[in-house]
Amino acid sequence: MNRFRHVSCFMGNSPDFLQKVMLFQDLDSESFSILAPLLIPKTFKAGEIIFREMDESDALYVVEQGQVVVSKHVSGDMDIVLTRFYPGDFFGEMGLFDSAPRSASAHAEQNTTLWALGRSVFLRIFSDHPEMAARICYRMVTVFIQRLRATNEQAREALRWGLEATGYSTSDNPVLLGRKST
């Protein structure tokens, strides 16, 4: 069996789509022609699980079409939606860098097409094509920083809301103002 059977699927409109994805925008045509056959297409029906929290974390995914919901288990049967990903977005990047389990679950909210870049393939790109890997990582870090800033703002708002809901005044508390109490 041809292990690169997905290449024929890739030869349709997808290369044009993937070349426009921010994650790969810094790649020249030679680098992209090396990368393209390494991405594996995956399709999911609406409601289908892509991965569950605590699953092995082994790939990054790029959304070509559809919508992905990422959620975190809170307690009992309660999950909270952390974010949604749309065409052109990528997620699961932490799985390329460590072997820790998935920190959240992801499912297709609509019929969805993804392109997967596995950890072992990514590590091979690092060793065989370090400049390409550096370009991809730079874009990944840029998006990661944007997401971290948004998460910090959400945490600040949640903390403020929690303090106000419990009767604390942020203006009267020297610790919350960044001053050491004496």
NULO-123084 format. One line per 4 residues: number of its first residue (from 1); their letters; for each residue x, y, z of N, C-alpha, C, O. Coordinates in Angstrom, 3 decimals, padded with zeros to 6 digits. Layout:
BEGIN
NUM> A> X,Y,Z,X,Y,Z,X,Y,Z,X,Y,Z; ...
This chain:
BEGIN
1> MNRF> 000.845,-001.192,000.000,000.000,000.000,000.000,000.882,001.244,000.000,001.853,001.321,000.754; 000.553,002.194,-000.826,001.318,003.434,-000.919,001.061,004.278,000.317,-000.065,004.718,000.550; 002.104,004.507,001.112,001.898,005.262,002.343,001.652,006.743,002.082,001.264,007.467,002.999; 001.866,007.210,000.854,001.592,008.599,000.514,000.365,008.702,-000.397,000.311,009.575,-001.263
5> RHVS> -000.616,007.817,-000.207,-001.804,007.837,-001.052,-002.549,009.161,-000.939,-003.286,009.539,-001.850; -002.361,009.870,000.177,-003.041,011.147,000.370,-002.522,012.227,-000.566,-003.161,013.267,-000.719; -001.366,011.997,-001.201,-000.803,013.009,-002.088,-001.763,013.306,-003.231,-001.907,014.461,-003.633; -002.426,012.272,-003.761,-003.355,012.522,-004.856,-004.513,013.405,-004.399,-004.998,014.235,-005.168
9> CFMG> -004.959,013.235,-003.157,-006.011,014.104,-002.616,-005.509,015.542,-002.533,-006.264,016.496,-002.720; -004.238,015.666,-002.253,-003.641,016.973,-002.040,-003.504,017.750,-003.342,-003.396,018.976,-003.328; -003.509,017.044,-004.460,-003.234,017.698,-005.725,-004.437,018.453,-006.286,-004.364,018.977,-007.398; -005.529,018.519,-005.549,-006.683,019.297,-005.990,-006.484,020.760,-005.640,-005.468,021.353,-006.003
13> NSPD> -007.446,021.349,-004.937,-007.374,022.756,-004.549,-006.582,022.972,-003.273,-006.210,024.107,-002.972; -006.317,021.933,-002.523,-005.715,022.073,-001.204,-004.351,022.749,-001.178,-004.092,023.510,-000.246; -003.448,022.516,-002.160,-002.169,023.223,-002.079,-002.350,024.735,-002.067,-001.660,025.445,-001.336; -003.287,025.226,-002.885,-003.546,026.666,-002.888,-004.014,027.118,-001.517,-003.560,028.140,-001.003
17> FLQK> -004.922,026.356,-000.929,-005.419,026.691,000.401,-004.283,026.688,001.416,-004.116,027.651,002.164; -003.507,025.618,001.446,-002.462,025.482,002.466,-001.364,026.524,002.318,-000.792,026.961,003.317; -001.060,026.930,001.094,-000.043,027.965,000.905,-000.500,029.304,001.471,000.327,030.167,001.769; -001.813,029.484,001.623,-002.341,030.733,002.171,-002.479,030.694,003.690,-002.715,031.726,004.319
21> VMLF> -002.331,029.510,004.280,-002.419,029.378,005.736,-001.227,030.095,006.351,-000.088,029.885,005.933; -001.487,030.940,007.341,-000.423,031.742,007.929,000.761,030.901,008.387,001.907,031.336,008.275; 000.506,029.727,008.889,001.558,028.853,009.393,002.609,028.544,008.328,003.782,028.353,008.650; 002.193,028.493,007.064,003.106,028.111,005.988,003.460,029.259,005.046,004.126,029.032,004.036
25> QDLD> 003.039,030.471,005.345,003.228,031.590,004.425,004.684,031.958,004.180,004.998,032.545,003.145; 005.571,031.634,005.093,006.979,031.989,004.914,007.758,030.959,004.103,008.952,031.137,003.863; 007.099,029.892,003.681,007.796,028.845,002.937,007.862,029.193,001.456,006.877,029.634,000.863; 009.038,028.989,000.870,009.150,029.158,-000.578,008.562,027.922,-001.259,008.223,026.945,-000.592
29> SESF> 008.443,027.969,-002.580,007.783,026.873,-003.294,008.534,025.552,-003.137,007.903,024.496,-003.083; 009.853,025.587,-003.062,010.617,024.352,-002.872,010.310,023.735,-001.504,010.082,022.530,-001.401; 010.307,024.559,-000.464,009.993,024.053,000.879,008.572,023.516,000.937,008.317,022.469,001.533; 007.650,024.240,000.314,006.262,023.797,000.342,006.096,022.473,-000.399,005.307,021.624,000.016
33> SILA> 006.835,022.293,-001.492,006.731,021.025,-002.232,007.293,019.863,-001.420,006.893,018.719,-001.634; 008.203,020.129,-000.502,008.707,019.095,000.410,007.665,018.810,001.493,007.422,017.655,001.843; 007.056,019.868,002.015,006.106,019.732,003.122,004.772,019.115,002.691,004.223,018.268,003.395; 004.261,019.531,001.553,002.904,019.155,001.135,002.624,017.654,001.207,001.589,017.270,001.752
37> PLLI> 003.485,016.798,000.691,003.173,015.364,000.745,003.203,014.778,002.154,002.746,013.656,002.370; 003.734,015.524,003.101,003.843,015.029,004.475,002.593,015.306,005.302,002.422,014.741,006.383; 001.721,016.172,004.799,000.473,016.490,005.491,-000.586,015.460,005.114,-000.741,015.113,003.943; -001.303,014.983,006.105,-002.282,013.916,005.893,-003.695,014.473,006.055,-004.014,015.049,007.095
41> PKTF> -004.553,014.307,005.028,-005.926,014.807,005.143,-006.754,013.904,006.050,-006.621,012.681,006.027; -007.605,014.531,006.843,-008.508,013.790,007.726,-009.864,014.473,007.656,-009.954,015.701,007.683; -010.907,013.680,007.565,-012.256,014.246,007.535,-013.034,013.745,008.745,-012.886,012.605,009.187; -013.864,014.636,009.260,-014.680,014.338,010.437,-016.100,014.819,010.177,-016.310,015.902,009.630
45> KAGE> -017.056,014.016,010.569,-018.464,014.415,010.475,-018.805,015.305,011.668,-018.136,015.259,012.700; -019.840,016.104,011.519,-020.294,016.968,012.614,-020.498,016.131,013.874,-021.162,015.095,013.841; -019.923,016.588,014.978,-020.046,015.901,016.255,-018.967,014.866,016.521,-018.836,014.385,017.647; -018.199,014.518,015.510,-017.171,013.482,015.668,-015.977,014.017,016.461,-015.551,015.158,016.281
49> IIFR> -015.451,013.168,017.340,-014.306,013.530,018.178,-013.024,013.480,017.348,-012.775,012.506,016.638; -012.218,014.530,017.443,-010.902,014.562,016.803,-009.876,013.986,017.775,-009.078,013.120,017.415; -009.911,014.477,019.004,-009.139,013.877,020.090,-009.782,014.262,021.404,-010.528,015.237,021.490; -009.479,013.475,022.430,-010.008,013.717,023.769,-008.896,014.205,024.693,-007.719,013.893,024.512
53> EMDE> -009.309,014.972,025.677,-008.390,015.382,026.733,-007.715,014.124,027.286,-008.376,013.114,027.529; -006.428,014.190,027.477,-005.579,013.108,027.992,-005.188,012.079,026.927,-004.450,011.145,027.240; -005.656,012.215,025.676,-005.165,011.357,024.596,-003.705,011.688,024.325,-003.202,012.734,024.736; -003.035,010.778,023.627,-001.666,011.054,023.198,-001.681,012.283,022.295,-002.548,012.433,021.434
57> SDAL> -000.714,013.146,022.509,-000.613,014.391,021.750,000.479,014.199,020.700,001.668,014.245,021.016; 000.072,013.984,019.456,001.061,013.578,018.463,000.973,014.296,017.120,001.668,013.911,016.180; 000.133,015.335,017.002,-000.006,016.002,015.710,-000.579,017.400,015.863,-001.291,017.711,016.817; -000.245,018.217,014.898,-000.838,019.539,014.711,-001.867,019.384,013.591,-001.678,018.578,012.679
61> YVVE> -002.951,020.154,013.659,-003.993,020.096,012.637,-004.235,021.485,012.059,-004.246,022.480,012.783; -004.430,021.533,010.734,-004.813,022.759,010.038,-006.234,022.543,009.520,-006.523,021.528,008.888; -007.111,023.499,009.792,-008.507,023.393,009.348,-008.611,023.894,007.909,-008.301,025.049,007.616; -009.051,023.009,007.020,-009.304,023.429,005.639,-010.748,023.885,005.480,-011.013,024.935,004.895
65> QGQV> -011.670,023.100,005.997,-013.079,023.501,005.949,-013.779,022.970,007.182,-013.350,021.987,007.785; -014.865,023.638,007.548,-015.620,023.238,008.724,-015.259,024.075,009.937,-014.753,025.191,009.820; -015.529,023.511,011.097,-015.301,024.228,012.353,-014.984,023.214,013.441,-015.623,022.166,013.534; -013.992,023.535,014.262,-013.564,022.663,015.354,-013.791,023.381,016.673,-013.458,024.557,016.814
69> VVSK> -014.357,022.669,017.637,-014.562,023.199,018.982,-013.576,022.505,019.915,-013.456,021.280,019.916; -012.875,023.308,020.705,-011.958,022.773,021.711,-012.580,023.039,023.072,-012.977,024.165,023.374; -012.663,021.995,023.893,-013.300,022.126,025.203,-012.456,021.443,026.270,-011.603,020.604,025.981; -012.720,021.830,027.504,-011.989,021.309,028.662,-013.001,020.759,029.652,-014.018,021.394,029.934
73> HVSG> -012.718,019.581,030.175,-013.577,018.985,031.195,-013.368,019.742,032.505,-012.233,019.932,032.943; -014.457,020.171,033.125,-014.378,020.938,034.367,-014.691,020.048,035.560,-013.885,019.933,036.483; -015.852,019.424,035.542,-016.221,018.499,036.618,-017.473,017.742,036.214,-018.277,018.219,035.414; -017.624,016.551,036.782,-018.815,015.759,036.490,-019.023,015.598,035.005,-018.161,015.077,034.297
77> DMDI> -020.185,016.052,034.530,-020.455,015.985,033.092,-020.380,017.372,032.448,-020.962,017.606,031.388; -019.652,018.292,033.103,-019.564,019.663,032.607,-018.240,019.907,031.875,-017.158,019.694,032.422; -018.360,020.356,030.633,-017.217,020.794,029.839,-017.439,022.259,029.491,-018.577,022.713,029.378; -016.345,022.995,029.323,-016.468,024.381,028.872,-015.762,024.520,027.527,-014.707,023.927,027.298
81> VLTR> -016.358,025.307,026.652,-015.756,025.575,025.351,-014.650,026.595,025.560,-014.882,027.678,026.098; -013.451,026.241,025.133,-012.315,027.151,025.244,-012.199,028.039,024.014,-011.945,029.239,024.123; -012.385,027.440,022.847,-012.245,028.203,021.608,-012.809,027.407,020.444,-013.147,026.230,020.569; -012.898,028.083,019.316,-013.295,027.449,018.059,-012.227,027.769,017.022,-011.612,028.835,017.046
85> FYPG> -012.023,026.830,016.119,-011.077,027.037,015.030,-011.806,026.913,013.707,-012.686,026.070,013.538; -011.420,027.776,012.765,-012.074,027.913,011.471,-011.053,027.679,010.359,-009.862,027.544,010.638; -011.503,027.628,009.097,-010.557,027.412,008.000,-009.371,028.380,008.058,-009.526,029.591,008.214; -008.185,027.791,007.924,-006.940,028.551,007.988,-006.287,028.514,009.350,-005.096,028.801,009.470
89> DFFG> -007.046,028.163,010.388,-006.491,028.069,011.741,-005.777,026.735,011.923,-006.025,025.770,011.199; -004.890,026.708,012.901,-004.257,025.447,013.279,-004.366,025.269,014.780,-004.508,026.239,015.525; -004.298,024.015,015.218,-004.386,023.706,016.644,-003.655,022.395,016.903,-003.340,021.652,015.973; -003.392,022.124,018.165,-002.706,020.893,018.541,-001.201,020.997,018.471,-000.503,019.985,018.550
93> EMGL> -000.685,022.218,018.321,000.753,022.409,018.111,001.612,021.957,019.284,002.771,021.592,019.091; 001.063,021.976,020.498,001.865,021.538,021.649,002.312,020.093,021.477,003.366,019.701,021.977; 001.514,019.303,020.771,001.843,017.906,020.538,003.092,017.694,019.703,003.656,016.600,019.703; 003.534,018.727,018.990,004.760,018.602,018.210,006.005,018.714,019.072,007.084,018.281,018.666
97> FDSA> 005.865,019.290,020.255,007.042,019.628,021.055,007.218,018.805,022.316,008.326,018.721,022.846; 006.161,018.203,022.802,006.322,017.362,023.992,005.395,016.161,023.895,004.533,016.085,023.019; 005.587,015.248,024.793,004.767,014.034,024.753,003.697,014.041,025.839,003.132,012.997,026.165; 003.419,015.217,026.398,002.358,015.323,027.406,001.014,015.030,026.738,000.844,015.301,025.549
101> PRSA> 000.074,014.489,027.481,-001.246,014.209,026.899,-001.966,015.498,026.496,-001.617,016.590,026.944; -002.964,015.345,025.653,-003.762,016.493,025.219,-004.356,017.190,026.437,-004.846,016.536,027.358; -004.310,018.520,026.434,-004.807,019.299,027.568,-006.289,019.632,027.430,-006.890,020.172,028.359; -006.880,019.318,026.288,-008.293,019.598,026.039,-008.793,018.615,024.985,-008.015,017.868,024.392
105> SAHA> -010.093,018.628,024.766,-010.708,017.786,023.734,-011.068,018.643,022.533,-011.271,019.851,022.660; -011.148,018.014,021.367,-011.556,018.719,020.152,-012.550,017.851,019.397,-012.377,016.638,019.276; -013.600,018.500,018.888,-014.548,017.785,018.034,-014.972,018.681,016.874,-014.894,019.907,016.949; -015.417,018.043,015.815,-015.901,018.774,014.646,-017.310,019.269,014.936,-018.202,018.480,015.250
109> EQNT> -017.504,020.564,014.828,-018.851,021.108,015.032,-019.673,020.996,013.747,-020.901,020.925,013.782; -018.981,020.984,012.635,-019.589,020.783,011.318,-018.770,019.696,010.626,-017.737,019.274,011.146; -019.222,019.243,009.463,-018.360,018.373,008.672,-017.069,019.137,008.414,-017.097,020.281,007.962; -015.949,018.507,008.699,-014.673,019.222,008.752,-013.575,018.446,008.035,-013.492,017.221,008.130
113> TLWA> -012.737,019.185,007.318,-011.533,018.616,006.716,-010.326,019.254,007.376,-010.214,020.478,007.449; -009.428,018.413,007.855,-008.198,018.859,008.505,-007.004,018.286,007.755,-007.118,017.280,007.055; -005.861,018.939,007.912,-004.580,018.410,007.439,-003.717,018.223,008.673,-003.504,019.162,009.439; -003.218,017.002,008.864,-002.433,016.663,010.057,-000.944,016.642,009.735,-000.516,016.134,008.698
117> LGRS> -000.173,017.209,010.653,001.290,017.141,010.600,001.727,016.428,011.869,001.660,016.999,012.958; 002.170,015.197,011.738,002.544,014.386,012.887,003.871,014.796,013.503,004.722,015.387,012.838; 004.038,014.476,014.784,005.260,014.826,015.506,006.490,014.199,014.859,007.495,014.885,014.667; 006.436,012.923,014.520,007.615,012.262,013.947,008.005,012.905,012.616,009.193,013.043,012.323
121> VFLR> 007.028,013.295,011.818,007.305,013.982,010.555,007.915,015.349,010.833,008.879,015.747,010.179; 007.358,016.064,011.798,007.878,017.392,012.138,009.322,017.303,012.630,010.152,018.137,012.268; 009.623,016.308,013.445,010.996,016.135,013.928,011.940,015.798,012.777,013.096,016.221,012.774; 011.453,015.049,011.815,012.269,014.749,010.632,012.518,016.025,009.826,013.615,016.220,009.302
125> IFSD> 011.511,016.894,009.721,011.699,018.181,009.035,012.773,018.989,009.762,013.624,019.607,009.122; 012.737,018.985,011.095,013.746,019.699,011.882,015.152,019.231,011.537,016.057,020.050,011.373; 015.338,017.927,011.425,016.689,017.428,011.166,017.087,017.566,009.698,018.242,017.868,009.399; 016.141,017.347,008.778,016.480,017.375,007.351,016.379,018.758,006.715,017.087,019.053,005.752
129> HPEM> 015.510,019.599,007.245,015.257,020.928,006.651,015.117,021.965,007.767,014.028,022.499,007.971; 016.194,022.257,008.487,016.087,023.138,009.661,015.573,024.545,009.349,014.885,025.145,010.174; 015.896,025.074,008.178,015.407,026.420,007.859,013.887,026.417,007.689,013.206,027.338,008.139; 013.363,025.384,007.042,011.911,025.268,006.893,011.258,025.140,008.263,010.256,025.799,008.543
133> AARI> 011.822,024.298,009.111,011.272,024.112,010.456,011.290,025.424,011.228,010.339,025.741,011.943; 012.367,026.185,011.087,012.464,027.468,011.793,011.382,028.431,011.320,010.803,029.155,012.131; 011.104,028.450,010.034,010.062,029.341,009.502,008.678,028.950,010.026,007.873,029.809,010.385; 008.418,027.656,010.062,007.136,027.181,010.583,007.031,027.506,012.070,005.992,027.970,012.539
137> CYRM> 008.117,027.258,012.812,008.109,027.529,014.261,007.920,029.007,014.556,007.226,029.364,015.508; 008.527,029.868,013.754,008.364,031.308,013.966,006.884,031.683,013.874,006.371,032.414,014.722; 006.204,031.182,012.845,004.777,031.475,012.702,003.979,030.879,013.854,003.040,031.497,014.355; 004.361,029.669,014.271,003.670,029.016,015.380,003.800,029.845,016.656,002.822,030.050,017.376
141> VTVF> 005.011,030.316,016.928,005.256,031.107,018.136,004.474,032.417,018.076,003.932,032.860,019.089; 004.411,033.032,016.915,003.650,034.273,016.763,002.187,034.062,017.148,001.615,034.869,017.882; 001.587,032.995,016.662,000.188,032.695,016.988,000.065,032.300,018.456,-000.884,032.697,019.133; 001.023,031.519,018.943,001.000,031.102,020.347,001.016,032.324,021.271,000.302,032.347,022.273
145> IQRL> 001.817,033.329,020.947,001.880,034.556,021.754,000.531,035.278,021.727,000.062,035.746,022.764; -000.090,035.370,020.560,-001.411,036.007,020.468,-002.422,035.266,021.331,-003.224,035.885,022.031; -002.382,033.944,021.278,-003.315,033.145,022.077,-003.034,033.298,023.565,-003.966,033.365,024.366; -001.771,033.352,023.940,-001.415,033.525,025.348,-001.886,034.880,025.864,-002.396,034.975,026.980
149> RATN> -001.720,035.916,025.068,-002.207,037.243,025.476,-003.721,037.233,025.667,-004.233,037.801,026.632; -004.429,036.595,024.757,-005.891,036.514,024.886,-006.274,035.715,026.129,-007.216,036.078,026.833; -005.556,034.637,026.399,-005.826,033.829,027.590,-005.547,034.626,028.858,-006.311,034.548,029.820; -004.463,035.390,028.868,-004.156,036.234,030.028,-005.274,037.236,030.283,-005.648,037.477,031.431
153> EQAR> -005.802,037.812,029.227,-006.895,038.777,029.375,-008.149,038.082,029.905,-008.846,038.630,030.759; -008.439,036.885,029.409,-009.595,036.135,029.908,-009.414,035.782,031.381,-010.365,035.858,032.159; -008.203,035.397,031.766,-007.935,035.061,033.169,-008.092,036.297,034.051,-008.639,036.213,035.151; -007.613,037.444,033.569,-007.749,038.690,034.325,-009.219,039.035,034.525,-009.632,039.417,035.620
157> EALR> -010.000,038.900,033.469,-011.430,039.195,033.568,-012.133,038.216,034.504,-012.993,038.618,035.288; -011.776,036.945,034.427,-012.391,035.944,035.310,-012.025,036.217,036.766,-012.868,036.081,037.653; -010.791,036.598,037.013,-010.354,036.925,038.373,-011.089,038.163,038.886,-011.573,038.184,040.018; -011.167,039.185,038.047,-011.877,040.406,038.437,-013.332,040.094,038.751,-013.865,040.545,039.765
161> WGLE> -013.975,039.319,037.878,-015.367,038.962,038.088,-015.521,038.164,039.383,-016.437,038.421,040.163; -014.632,037.200,039.614,-014.697,036.386,040.823,-014.513,037.213,042.080,-015.206,037.002,043.075; -013.582,038.154,042.037,-013.354,039.016,043.199,-014.564,039.905,043.468,-014.991,040.059,044.612; -015.110,040.483,042.408,-016.287,041.333,042.589,-017.481,040.516,043.086,-018.247,040.984,043.928
165> ATGY> -017.636,039.311,042.572,-018.763,038.462,042.969,-018.676,038.046,044.429,-019.697,037.784,045.064; -017.459,037.984,044.966,-017.288,037.586,046.368,-017.125,038.782,047.297,-016.883,038.615,048.492; -017.257,039.990,046.749,-017.229,041.177,047.585,-015.869,041.820,047.777,-015.763,042.810,048.502; -014.835,041.297,047.160,-013.518,041.933,047.273,-013.464,043.161,046.393,-014.054,043.196,045.313
169> STSD> -012.762,044.154,046.860,-012.545,045.356,046.072,-011.102,045.340,045.582,-010.167,045.319,046.382; -010.928,045.349,044.270,-009.566,045.332,043.724,-008.825,046.620,044.051,-007.596,046.614,044.122; -009.535,047.718,044.250,-008.855,048.983,044.534,-008.370,049.066,045.976,-007.482,049.865,046.274; -008.929,048.264,046.875,-008.532,048.304,048.280,-007.502,047.246,048.652,-007.003,047.250,049.777
173> NPVL> -007.180,046.361,047.757,-006.291,045.253,048.081,-004.901,045.515,047.515,-004.722,045.489,046.297; -003.894,045.770,048.389,-002.550,046.095,047.901,-001.912,044.959,047.108,-001.110,045.225,046.214; -002.236,043.715,047.402,-001.665,042.597,046.647,-002.179,042.624,045.215,-001.416,042.410,044.273; -003.462,042.885,045.051,-004.041,042.926,043.718,-003.570,044.131,042.928,-003.599,044.117,041.697
177> LGRK> -003.140,045.171,043.620,-002.624,046.353,042.944,-001.145,046.205,042.609,-000.562,047.085,041.977; -000.539,045.105,043.024,000.863,044.891,042.736,001.792,045.462,043.785,003.008,045.462,043.592; 001.254,045.947,044.889,002.094,046.469,045.969,002.211,045.403,047.035,001.274,044.640,047.271; 003.343,045.352,047.665,003.522,044.425,048.779,002.845,045.005,050.004,002.934,046.203,050.272
181> ST> 002.165,044.141,050.748,001.550,044.620,051.984,002.630,044.746,053.045,003.602,043.990,053.049; 002.454,045.703,053.942,003.466,045.932,054.990,003.006,045.414,056.315,003.729,045.523,057.305
